Amino acid sequence: MTVRFRVRGLVGTRAGRRGGPGPADTAGQVCSELAVDLPDEDLGEYLYDCIDLYRMGSKPRCEEVEYLGMLQDAIDRIERGER
């Protein structure tokens, strides 16, 4: 199964200028890892939407903190270009 996400205008996979992984590759890999870690969650197209649309108190407190932390970590990794 292939998982495709859009993160701030990045869609699909493309190589960087020097043939290495491009920003869309990084975003795709990070989002795929997150989807594996959170199989029961509907992550949608944009990770920012997951945070913005989240209703506080809809999960038990410990799960809520972990969920939001994982989302923010994934967003930070994508913005820094880390896999």
MOMO-V185708 format. One record per pair of residues at least 24 apart in sequence whose C-alpha atoms are under 6 Angstrom apart, sorted by the first residue. I is the first residue (numbers start at 1). GAP is how many residues later the second one is. Records with the same first field share a line. If there is no record, write none. Layout:
# MOMO-V185708
I=GAP + GAP
This chain:
# MOMO-V185708
5=40
6=39 + 40
7=39
26=57
27=51
